[in-house]
Amino acid sequence: MASGNGTWATRSYNAIKADPECENLRKVFNKQAGLKTGAELAVLAGTENATVNRILSGETRWPRHSTIAKIYAGMGHSYKAVPTTEVDYAHEIPIARQERKEYRAEMKKKKARSEKRRGYA
């Protein structure tokens, strides 16, 4: 297996159970002195109460980017991509390609085993 910064599954975000931005959003919401409920935030963000409450409770694990951006804007925050590390693309791209190749081969094997169990093969 290739040895990069992570495996293909991690690169593809499959290993993470929920968007980490949801937890960040909850932290920002809890620090807002003027906001007491998700309903108040929903009015400010221009979204449904249920949408905000599901995100804050953790029920919605992968909200749309636009929804998160609207909620942040409702709290007076911006939501944008900020570079956190320098990436050596010349080094990382070949590793990621190899990891993806290995991942796809594994998925192909899993599909074949599944089809065999179901009697399709």
Secondary structure, 3 states (H helix, E strand, C coil): CCCCCCCHHHHCCCCCCCCHHHHHHHHHHHHCCCCCCHHHHHHHHCCCHHHHHHHHHCCCCCCCHHHHHHHHHHCCCCCCCCCCCCCCHHHHHHHHHHHHHHHHHHHHHHHHHHHHHHCCC
